Amino acid sequence: MKKTVCLSLVCIGFLSASEQLEDIDIVGETTSEMVQNVYSEEIQSADLADALQRNIPSISIIRRSGIANDIILRGQSRDNINVIVDGAKVCGACVNRMDPPTSHVVTSIIDDVEVTEGPFDVEDFGTLSGAVKVTTQKPTKNLSGEIGTNIGSFGYQKFSGTISGGTDKVRVLLTGSTEKGEQYKDGDGNDLATQLENYTKDRGLSGFNYTSRYKDMDAFEKSVIMGKIFIDITDNQELRLSYTANRSDDILYPSSKMDAIYDDSDIMNLEYSAENLGKFSKKLDFQLYNSTVEHPMSTQYRNVGQDKFMTHKLTTEMTGIKLKNSIDAFDREFTYGIDSSKRNWDGHYYMTMIKKGIIKETGTSINDIDTDNIGLFIKCKRDIGDVKIAWGARYDDTSIDTKSKTEKDNDYSSFSANIFTTYKLNQDVNIFGGVGKSSRVPDARELYNTKYAKQTDGTLKRVVNGNPNLKQTKNYEVDLGVEKYFSNGKIKVKTFYSKLEDYIYYNSSKMINSFENIDAHIYGAELNGNYLLTDTVSFDTGLAYKKGYKDSQPQGQKDKNLANISPIKLNASLNYDYDDQGFIQLSLISAGKWEDIDSENGEQKLDGYTILNLKTSREFNNGVVLTAGVDNILDETYAITNTYKDLILMTDNSDTMLINEMGRYLYLNAKYKF
């Protein structure tokens, strides 16, 4: 990791161009999906994961609570997906994914989200199956802003406000929101506490039910504030500063044995860009960011916590720096640079004796572990007639150091590369395809995490369920597709085949070193299209299908199905723009039965579902916008999240608790824009 300064100097030595770059993003056109205007359109809740699964068929969510849910992209989850916010890599602190990276940025501050699929990103460390790249709101020169309020079923309340303005040289934005929600009810009328009670009944797990004091408590409270300053230093140089603070309190996780007491994160970002610096630098970008997360989870609200309760407090800090330069040379556009980051992760167990007022540390889960990475990358784009070619390569050197005296440190190096081409067959048809290889290293939980396990005599013993001998995962992937434009619409079909070498997989039959490397493969197809039926009526649809299988087995197991391979999923919407200021939208989300499961690692067969949602919005000339809607119109009872035991969930060692989705949900949003 001491190579950082030397490599930075080498990179700067190549800097210096005169012409403005034309932004041609071949990969973005064909292997990504964009969700735009998120802060205006996705008003039902702050949960980015939920907004993504509503809009992108290849994304499913792992439901844990009323908020802060995780995502699955093309059958992969957790660290296999990169989450990048305004260029900064974001990580959560919880070893049980109560605070996934998507939970540290809320929909009310997001402008656009680009979801890239496949191993075609060389700028960011650890993109294995894809990435979620979030762009938050930007300040404007003219004074503008909005205030809004939102109410919904199950006691949901939200208040938000944004103001922006500036001069020719300086632009400032300040935005914030606060929201809370009671426990939602499923289609059968059961709230989160009741769903837990229904599961624990007759299973000997009633100690993990909520106490009478906390049984009716709210499911979450969440507040966020973001400030940005953009400064034009000169006509061709810009400095951007931003700070985001997320504060969440009392988030209930009924299918886990603990709830989050609070979850606080702070993200700071500094960006500098300069254009037209000379012959060898068309655009130079520098970024420095830091994020910190503090996450204590506890048994305090459960029956087992009435006399004493356990708290598992975790913290993580991520610091990153990136320097990249773009030039035109040899009829090509090159972008190259250096990307370095350091993540610290630490976790400890505490026991609180309520009557005695004593808090005692009882153990360590993540022992002050540093993950240091440095990467060099290069990308190239070129047009040759009707063919667009993009290729990229990256080299990474990563060291993972633990303060544990019994576990070893780890070092990894990898080379990633890809090539992607688009051929314009005619005016209306594009054919595209690419091959690539990417890697990601194990995280600290997969390598070193320790937990309490119940022994046959009823006592608790700390065991290492991480595996310090894990190899990094490699993804070798092929993507192919065709895109057809019509006079009133477009359709795009994509297929992919992903070969996963040393895939990091959880073996629930092992008490110690539960994570293993296996080989596996995933393949699938996706369809996206839109069509303008009339001047006012349009139709959008997306369909995603995938299969995943193990090519080698976890120790002692035989099931060949990979976990987290959710069934075929359809997203569709019918839109009616009755004038320039109002629309009505009827949308459908449907999935088939989840029958291809990894039963040896806790998954269960799930029924398919079809959900109808209705939404209407109207903007008035005085700046007022009213939006109303109802989700799950038919009040269906259904579950979309399976029970893969890589998460610590409520279980009696046979069945594992499922969480049903929300029943019929009505909402009304009013905002004033100026």
N, C-alpha and C positions, 0 to 999 in steps of 0.2 A: 504493500500500500504506500510505501515511500516513493513509488514511481510517479505519484500524482504531479508533483511540481515539474519534474523533468519533461513529462509528456505534455503538460500544459504549455511549456515553453516551445516544444517542438511544434505543437499545433498552432501557436501564435506565429511561429516563423513562416507558416504557409499562407498567412492572411494577406489580404489586400485586394473592384471591378467597376466598372463604370455603368453598365446598363442595368436597368431595373429587371428583376426576375419576373417571368411570367409564371404564376403558380399553377403548375400542371401536376396534379396528384393522381397518377394512374391507379395506384392501389386504393385510394379513397373512393374512386369512381366505381370500383367493381367488387371489392372485398369488405366494404364497410357499409353500415347503415347509420343515418343521421336522424336524431330526434331534436327538432328545432323549437325555439321559443318555449323552453321548458317552464320557465317561471310564470308564464302567462297561461299555458295550457294545462300543466299538471298541478292542479290546485287541490286535489282531494286530500293529499297528505304530504309530509316532508320526505317520504321514503323514495329515494331515487331508484332502488331496486324494483319497487312496485311499478313505478313509471316506465321502466325499461321493459318489464315483462308484458305490459299492456301494449307496447308499441312494436316490439321486435320478437318475432316467433321463435328465433333460435335461443332466446333467453327465457329461463325459468327461474323461480326464486325458491330459496330455502326458508320457509316460514318459521320464525322463532317467536315473534311477538307482534304487537300492533304496529311496530316501527323497527327500523334498523335490521332489515332482512338482507340475506346474502343472495348472490346470483349464481346460476349455472349457465355457462356459454358453451354450446356444442358438446355437452356432456362432461365438461370439466369445471372445476370450482376452485375456491381458495386461492393459493398462491399461483396457480396455473393461469390466472387472469390478472393482468396488470390494471390498476386503477390510477390514472394520472389526472390531476386537477391543475389546470393552468400550467402544465408542464412539470408539476411536482408529483413524485411518486408518494402515495399515501398508504400507510399501514395502520391496522388496528392493534390494540394491546391484548385483547382477550384470547386466551388459548382455545376457548370454546366458541369463537367467532360470534360473540354477542355484539361486537362492534366492528363489523366488516368495514373495509375501506370506503364502500359506498355510503356508509352511515355518517361519515364525517363531512359530507357536503349535502345540503338539503335543496330540494327542488326550487324553493323560493329565491335562491340566488343564482341559479343556473340559467345560462343562455342556451347553449347547444351541448349535445352529447353525441360523440362519434364512437360507435362500437366497431372496432376492426376485428376481423376474423382471420385466424391463421397465423403462421410464423413470419409475417412480413413486416415486422417493426424492428429495426436495428438501433433506433435511437435510445430506447429505454431498456433498462436492465430487467431480464426475467420475463419477457413476454413469450409465453409458451403456446397457448391456444388462442389468444386474442387479448384485446385491451379495451378498456372503457376510458375514453379521453373526454374529460369534462372541461368546458369553457364557461367560466362564470361571467356575470354581467360586467360591461365595461362602462367607464364614465363618459359622459358626453360634454361637449362644449356648451351647448345651450342648456339653460336651467330647465330641468324636467324632473318628474318623479311620480310616485303613486302611493296611495295608502289603501289598504284593503282589509277586509274581514271575511272569515269563512266559518260557517257553522255546518255541522253534519250530525248524522245519527250517532248514537252511543257517546253523546256528550263531547263531540269533537268541536274545538274552538281554536281559531287561529287569527292572529293579528299581524300585519306586516306593513312595512313602509320602506320607500326608497327615495333618495334625493340625489341628483347629479347636476353638475354644472361646472363652469370654469371660464378660462380665457383661451386665447390662441396658443398659449404656452403651457398652461396647467389645467388639468381636468380632474375633478374629484367626485367620488361616489361613496355614499354611505347607505347601506341597506341592512335590514334586520327583520326578524320575525320571532314570534313566540307562539307555541301551540301546545295543546294537551288533549288527551283523549281517554275516555273511560274504557273499560274492557269491552271489546266488541262481542257481539253474539253471533253464533253461526246460524244456519238456516233452521236448526231445531230449537233455537232460543237459548242455547247454552253459552255463557260467557267463559272467559279463560279459566277462572277458578273452578267453575263447574265441569268444564272439560277435563281438568286435572282430577277432580274428585271422581268422575265417572271412570277414569282410567285406574286410579289407585284402589278403588273399591274391591275388596276381596283379594287383593294382591299383596297385602302386607306392607304397603308403601304409604299409608295414610299420614305418616309423620312428615311427608313432604307436601301435604295440602297446606293451603294458606290458613293462617289462624283467623279466628272470628274478627279480630281487630283489623286485619289487612285484606280479608276476603273480598271486600267491595272497593278497594282502593283503585285509583286511576291506573291505566296501563302504562302511561308515560307522560312526561313533560319535556319539552325541548325548546331551546332558544338558540338563535344564531345571530351574530352581527359580523358584517364584512365591511371593511373600508379599503378604498383604492385611491391612489394618486398616480396619474400619468403626467409626465413632464417631458415636453419637447425641448431638449437641451439645445439643439440646432435644427435646421430643416431636415437633416438626415439622421439625427440621433434621438432616441427616446429612452426614458427611464421609467419603469413601472414598479410601484411598491404596493403591496397588499397585505392585509392581515385579516384572518377569519378566526372567530372564536365560536365553538360549538359547546353548548352546555345542556346535558340531558340528565334527568333525575328520575329515579324510581321506575325503571323499565322492567316490566314483568316478563319472565320467560318460563311459562308454566310447564313446558316439556323438558326443562332442565331442573336440576336440583338447587339452583341458585338464581337470584335475580340481581340486576345491576343497581347498586345504590346510586351511583351517578356515573356519567361517562363524559369527560371533559377533553376537548382537543383544541389546540391552537396551531394554526398554519400561517407561516410568514413566508413571503415570496418577494424576491428582488429580481427584476429582469432588465437587461440593457440590450438594445439593438441599434445597429448602425448600418446604413445602406450606402452603397457607392463610395467605398473607402479608397478605391483605386483599382488597378488592373487585376489584382488577385483577391479581391473581396467584394463581391456583389452585396452580400448581407452577412453581418457578423452578429451572433446572438450569444449572450452570456446570462446564466441564471444561477442564483443561489437561493436555496429554500431550506426551511426547517419546520418540522411538525412534531408536536409532543402530544401524547395521549395518556390519560390517567383513568383507570377502570377498576374499581373495586366491586366484586360480586359477592353475594352473601346469602346465607340461609336464614337471615334475620326475620323474614316475613312468613316463614313456614313453621309448622308445629314443632319441628325439631329445634327451633331457635328461641323457644320461650324462656328457658333458663340460661342457655348459652348458645352462641351461634358462631359459625366459622365464616371468615371473610378471606377471599382470595383477591389480593390487590396486585394489579399488574400495571406497569408503565412501559411505554416505548417512545423512543425519540429517533427521528429520521432526519438526517442532514444530507443534502445533495448539492452538487455543483455540475454544471454542464456548459461547455463552450463549443460552439459549432460555427462553421463558416461555409458559405455558398459561393461558388464561382462558375463561370462558363468557360469551358475549354474543350477543344477538339469536337465542336458541334454537340457538346453534351453539357448537362447541368450536374455539377457535383456538389454534394453536401458531406462534410466530414467533420469529426470533432471528437471530444473526450467527454465521458460521462462518469462521474464518481459519486459514491454514496456511502454513508455509514449509518447502520441501524443498531441501536442498543435496545435490548429487551430484558426486562427484569420482573420477577414475580415472587410473591411470598404469601404464605398462609398465616392467618392470625386467629386466635380463639378469644372471644369476648365472654367473660363471666359476668352476667348482667347484675346479679345481686351484690357481688363483690366489687364491681366496677373495675375489673382487671382486664387488660388487653395484653395477650401474650403471643409472640411470634412462635409458630410451631413448625415451620419448615419452609423450604424453597421449592418453587416449581420451575421457574426459568432463572438461571443463576447468572445474572448480569452479563448477558451474551452480546458480543459485538459481531455484526456482519459487515465487513468492509469489501467494497467492490470498486474496481476501476475498469472501464471499458473504452475501447477505441472503435469508432464506427465510420463507415463511408457509404454513401448512397449515390446512385447515378441514374439519370433519366435521359432518354433520347427518343426523338421521333425520326423514323425512316419511312417516308411516304405515309401509308395507311397503318403502319405498325408503330406502336408506342412500347418502349422497353424500359423497365425499371429494375435495377438490381441493387442489392445491399449486402454488406458484410459487417461483422462485429466480432471483436475478441474481448473476452472477459477474464479477469483474474479476481478471485474472491477468496477471502479468508474469514473463517468463523471461529471466534475465540470465546471460550467459556471460562468463568472463574471457578468452575467445579474442579476439585482436586482429584476426582475419580474418573472423569470423562475426558476424552482427547479432543484437541482442536482439529479443525478440518480446513483443507485448502482445495479449491476447485479452479479449473481453467476450462474455457470452452471457446469454440469458434462457431459462429452462426452465419448463415448466408441464405440468400434467396434471389430468385429472378422471376419477374412477372411481366407478361406481355399482353397487349390488347391489339387485336387486328380489326380494322374497320372493313368488314366484308362489303358493305354498300352503305348508302346513305342512312339506312334504318337499322342495320344489324352490326353489333360488335361481338366478337368472340374473344374470350380472355382465358388465361390460365397461368399457373405459376407453380413452382416447386420451392421448398424452403426447409431449412433446419433451424431450430431454436432450442434453447436450454433454459432451465431454471434450477437453482440450487435448493437443497432442503432448507426449511426455516428452523428456527431454534426449537419450536415445539416438536417438530418431527424428529429432530436429532436428540434433544436432551430433556424434554419435559418429564417431570415426575408428578405423580398423583397419588391420592389415597385410595387403596383398594381393600374391600372387605374380605377378611379371611374366613375360613371355615369355622373358626371358634368365635366369630363375631367381632373380633378386634380389627382395627384399621392399620394397614401397613403402607408405607410409602414405597412405590415401585417406579422404575424408570420405564415409561411406555414409549418414550422416544427411542430412536435407534441411531447411535453416533456413527454407525458404519454405512449409512445411506450414501448412495451415489446420486449425482444430479440426474434429472430427467431430461431426455432428448426427444424432441418431436420432429419427425420427418414427415412432411405433408405435401400432398398434391391437391391443387384446387383447379377446377375447370368450370366454365360457364358461358352462357350466351345471353345477350341483351338485345331485345327487339323493341323498336319504337314504332308506334302507330300515330295516326293523325290526332287521335284523342287519348293516347295513353302510352304505357310502357309495361313490359314484362321482363323479368330477369330470373334466370334459373341458374343455380350454382350447385356443384357437387364437390365433395372433398373426401380424401382418404388420409387419415392420420395414423402413422406408425409410432407408438410410444415405447421408447427403450428406457429401461430402468424407471418406469412409472412409479411414483411414490404412492403406496396403497396401504390402507389400514386393514389389519388382520385382527378381527374382534375375538378370535379364539385364543389369542396370546395375551397373557397378563403383562409380560415384560417384552420390551422392544417390539411394540405392536405394529410399527410402520415397517414396510418392506419394499424392496424394489422388485417389480414384476415387468414383464413385457405385455403390451396390449395394443389393440387397434380400434379406432373409431372411424366410421364412415357415415355419410349422410348426404341429403339434398335439401335445398331451400328454394322456395319460389316467392318472389315479390312482384307485385304489379299494381297499377292504378289505371283507371279508365274514366274519362269524362263522358257520362251518359248524355247529359244535356249541358247547356250553359250554366245550370245551377245545381245539377246533381252529379256526384262523382262516387266512385267505388274504389276502395283500397283493400288489398288482401296480402297476406303473407302466410306461408306454410313451411314448417320445418320438420324434417324426419331424420332420425339417426339411429345407429346401432353401435354397441360397443362390447368387445369381448376380450378376455384375458388370453394371451398366448402362452403365458406361464402362470403357475398357480401360487398363491400365498401358501406358506407352510401349512400342511395338514388340511387343505381345502380342495374342493373339486368343482365348485360352481364356476362356469365360464363367463357368466354375465358380469359386465362391469357395473359398478354402482353409479348412480347419478345420471343414467342415460334415460332421461324423461321421454315419454311417448310422443307420438306425432301431435303437433300443435298447430292450430289455425287461429290467426288474427285477421279479422275483417271488419270493415266499417262502411256504412252508407251515409254520405254527407249531402245535406241540402243547404245551400247558401241562398236563403230567401231574399237577401239583398246584400249590399256592400258591407253592412254592419251587423249582420246576424246569421247564425247557422244553427242547424239541428243535426246531431250525429247519433246514429244507432250503430253500436259496435258489438261484436261477438268475439269471445275467446273460447275456444273449444280444444279439448285434448282427448286422445284415445285412452283406453285402459292401460295402466302401467302393469304389464305382465312379465316383461323380461327383467327380472330382479336378481340381485345378489342376496339370496336369503341367508347364506352363511354369515353375512356381515350385517344382518339386521333389517334388510329391506323387506317391504310387504307389498302384496298386490293391491293396487288402487283402482277404483272405478274411474271411468272417464267422466267428463263433465262438459257442459255447455252453458256459458254465462252470457246474458244480454245486458248491455249498459246503454243508457240514454243520456244525452247531454245537449243542452242548448245554451247559447250565449248571445247577448245583444249589447252592442256599443252605442251609446247615445252621443249626440252632438256636444253635450256639456262635459264630456270626459268620463262619464259614469259607464261602467261595464258591469252587467249582471250576468251571472252564469249559474245555472241550476242543473242538477242531474240526479240520476238514480242508478246505482250499480247493483248488479245481481237482481234484476227486476223480478225474477221468479222465485227469489229467496231460496236458492238451492243450497243444500248441505253437501260440501265436497272438500277434499283435501288435495293439494297439489304438491306437497312436500313429502318425500319419502324419509326413511329412518335409517339411513346409512350410519353405522356406529363410529365413524371417524369423529362425530360429535358425541359428547357425553350427554345422553338423554335419559329420561325416565324409562326404566325397563325393569321387568322382573326376570330377566335373562331368558325369556321366551319371546314375548311380544314387546314392542317398543311403542311409546305413546306417539300418536299422530295428532297434529293440530289442524282443526278444520278452518277453512277460510271464512271471511266475513259474510254474514247474511245480507239481506236487502239493506242498502245504505243510501240515504238521501242527503244531498248537500246543496248549499246555497252560498255563492260567493258574490261579494259586492266590492268594487274598487273604484277609486277616483284617480284619473290620470291627468297630469298637467304638464 
